[in-house]
Amino acid sequence: MSTHPEAVGGTATSKARLRLWLRMLKSARGVEAELRERLRTEFGSTLPRFDVMAALERFEAGLKMSALSGVLRVSNGNVTGIVDRLAEDGLVVRVQVPGDRRATLVRLTRKGHEEFARQAAAHERWIDELLADFSVEDATALAARFDEVTHREDGA
């Protein structure tokens, strides 16, 4: 067991950082909840569906399911059901990978691109509204600081 004084009570700096983390988490969860509700009410959709379409929008050639799961940082099982429903709605299509009978690529259809464009435009408006209290300078500075944390955690 550690007898280091910071292990139990922490320092003023560590306490301030903990409070920062808790406020960031609370804020992010609040924004996410609002986005979920707006996607549901305005598009009859979900945030996971939006996230899958956003990932596929960035990869025009499509993605294998495993790569899609990696981009989204979720399990293949989570993505499979979402892709199934998007395919049923005509928003994505599965395409056989040449030379690999077991692998398929998932791509947005024309309808999928159009629907994602509608949702992405609304999403951007909502984020702009929800974060309206941040100036361009504040938003840019905070984004840079969060990038530093992300790059440090990713080992970059």
Helices and strands as residue ranges (DSSP letters): H 5-8, H 12-43, H 47-58, E 63-64, H 65-72, H 76-88, E 92-97, E 100-108, H 110-130, H 136-153
